Amino acid sequence: MQSDALHLGKNNLQYGYYMQKGGGMIKLQTTDLEKDLGVYIDPKLTFSSHCEQKVNSANKILGLIRRSYTFLDSYTVKRLYTSLVRPHLEYGNTAWSPIFRKGNELLENTQRRATKLVPSLRSLSYVERLVALELPSLYYRRARGDMIETYKHISGNYSIDASYIRLEQANTRGHNHKLKKELTEKNIGEIFYSNRVTNSWNGLPADVVETPSLNSFEARLDRHWQQYTYSQYSVHDAYNSNKSTLDRPRPDTGL
């Protein structure tokens, strides 16, 4: 089994690491990209390479679908896309949610191409195709997934140490489960899960957050966020007054 060393952080001193083998010591090779549990990790934790790898996999399956079917309607395309393609674009995205606009657009463009597989919808804009297929945008699904994970942490569904999720101790307006946002020195730190969900979670009304079950939380969240279902920018941006320059909203071009 081959082992490599991945150095994280801009100021990493990049020490050499060694492993015992056959009575001697061998130096581990340095790598700039490592796959762990299906997620490609790069030294700067931008996950740009991960987005590219997953988009390539998803596009290959889209091409296979296009070549294998002589007739594609809305029902068939939606079932094939949601079961065979979209999982590649969403697996583990709470951990690797794209930081830069390029990554967001790569993912969303894959879904754009999928919606064009329906001949009767090709003349419509992308948002109109999403509405016709009842497919939420990937921007929306990532933010929704973040909120569901946060609810699971807060409600005790996970029996793990979640020290990165901290509740605000001071009495504030709104619901009673507001998160404390940690200060970060760089914009990239604001995009990490524990920080990017804070404003969005704290901005939810009490009747959404304080629900007795996960199913009811999902239903109430969808009703509360229904105006963002087909959004073409990160839903978290709507709650961030000082939105990072890393991820500017992208207007719908109608493609």
N, C-alpha and C positions, 0 to 999 in steps of 0.2 A: 504494500500500500504506500503510495507516494504522499509525502507531506510537504507543504510549502508554508512560508511565512508571509503574512500580509501585515504591512505596517500602516497603522491608522493615524491620521492627524497630520497637519502641516508641519508641526514642530517635532515630529517623531525623530529620535536620534538613529533609528534603524539599526539597532544592535543585531549582530548575527546570532542565530539560534542553532543549536546542535542537538542531534538525536543519536542515541546509542544503537549501533547496528553491527552484528557479527563481531563483538568484542572490541569494536572501535567506535569512534565518533565521526558522524558525517554532518556537514553543514547543510541546513535546509535552504533550498532555493527561495529567492524572493519573488513574489508574484504581485501583479497589480489588479488581479481579479480572481476572486475565489467564490465558488458556489457552495452554499451551506443551507441545507434543508430547502432546496429549490429556489433560493434567493441569491443573486449574484451581487457580491459585496465589493466595492471599490475603496481605495484608501481614503477618499474624501467623503465617503458616505453620501454621494449624490444620487446613486442608483440609476444613473443615466445608461450605463451598460446593461443593467437588468431590464430596463424598459425596451432597449433595442433588441435584446435576446428574446424577450417574450413577444414583442410585436412580430419578429421574424417567424416565430413558431406559429402564431395566430394567423399570419398571412399565408403560410403554407397550407394550413387547413382550409382557409377560405378559398384558395386556389383549387384545392382538391374537391371542395363542394361544388364550385362553379363548373369543373370539368366532368363531374360525376352525375349531375342532374340535368335532364333536358327540359324540365319544367320546375319552376320555383315560384311559389306564391308566398304571401305574407305569413301564413301559418307555418309553412315548412321552413322558411328562412329563419324565422324567429326561434323555432325549436332547435334547429341545427346550430345556430349561432350561440344561443344561451347554454347549450349543453356541451358543445365541442370547442368553441372558440373563446367565448368570454372568460371561462375559468382560467385560461392562460394569462389573461390581462389583469386578473384580480387576485390571484392566489397570494396570500400573505401581504396584501397592500397596506395593511395597518403599519407594518414595519418598514416598507420601502416606498411609501407614497412619493411620487415624483416631486422633485424640488424645483426644477427649472421648467419654463413654459414649453420647451422643446419636448420634454418627456410627456407632459400632459397632452400635447398635440399629437405625438406619435400614437399614443393609446387611443385617443378619440378618433383619429383618422382611420384606425382599423375598423372601428364601429361604423364610421361613415361609409367605408367600402362595403361592409356587410349589408347595410340597408339598401345599397344600390343593386344588390342581387335580385331584388324584386322589380321586374320590368315595369309594372304599373306605377311604381313610385319614383322612378328615376328623374322625372321632370319636376319633382317637388324639392324644396330646400331640405337641408339635413334635419332641421328641427321639425318640419312638417312630416318627414319620414319617421322620425322618432314617435311623434304623436300617433301616426297611423298604425305603427307597429306596437304602440304602448311599451316602448323601450326607454327607460330613463337614461340620461347621459351618464357616461362613466365618471364625469366630475361629480355628479349627484351621488352616484352609488358609492364612491370612495368616502365622501363626507358622511353619508348615511351609515356606512360601515364603521367609521370612526365613532359615531355617536352610540351605535349598538355595543361596540367594545367598551366604551366608557360606562354605559349603563350596567354591563356585566360586572365591571370592576366595582362600581359603587354599590350595587345590590348584593355583592358577595357571591356571585355565580362562579368566580374563580377562587380556588384555594391556593393561591400563590402570593409571594411577596410582591406587592405592587407599590413599592415605595416611591416610584416615579409619579404616582397619582396621589396628590395631596389635597385634602379639603381645606377650604378657607375657614379659619377659626373665627374671624370677626363676624358679627351679625350684619348682614347686608340685605338689601331688597331682593325680591325674587324668591326662588326656591331655596331649600335648606341644604342642598348638596353641591354648592358652588366649589369649583376647583381653584387652587392657588397657582398662579402663573409664576414660574421661575424666571428670573432675569437671565438673559443671554447676551454675550458680548458680540455675537455675529448674527446676521440675518438667517443664516442657514440653520441655526439652533432653534429658531422660531417655527421651523417647518417640521421638526421632529414631533412624533405623536403626542407626547405629554404636554407640549406647548401649543401645537396647532389646534387641539380640540378645546382648549380652555375657554376662549371667548365664545365659541359656538355653543358649548355645553352650558356655560353660565347664562347665555342669552335665551335659552329655552324656558318656556313658562312652566310653572309648577305642575300643572295638570298633565304635562308631557313627561317630565322627569320623575315625578312621584307616582308612577303607575305600579300596580301589584305584580305584573308579569311582563316578560320580554315581548310576548306577542302583542299585548296592548300598547307597550311602548313603541313598537315598530309602527303600529297602525296610527297612533296619535302623532308620531313624528312625521309620517308621510302626509297627514292632513295639514300639519303645521307648516311643512316645507313644500307644499304642493306647487308653489310658484317657482321653485327651483328644480323641479323634476327633470326638465329638459335644458337646464342651464348650461351655457358654454363657457363657464369660468368656475373656479373653485368656490363652493358654497361657503367655505370658511371665510373667504374674502368679504362677504357681506357683513360679517361680525367683527372684522378687523379694521379699526380706524386708521392704523398705521400699517397698511398693507405693504408687505415686502416687495421690492422691485424684482424679486426672482420670478414672480409668477403673475404677470399682468393678464387681465381678462382678454380673451380673444373674441371679437365679434363674430357672429355667424355669417359666413360668406355666401350661404345659400347652396353650397356644394353638397 
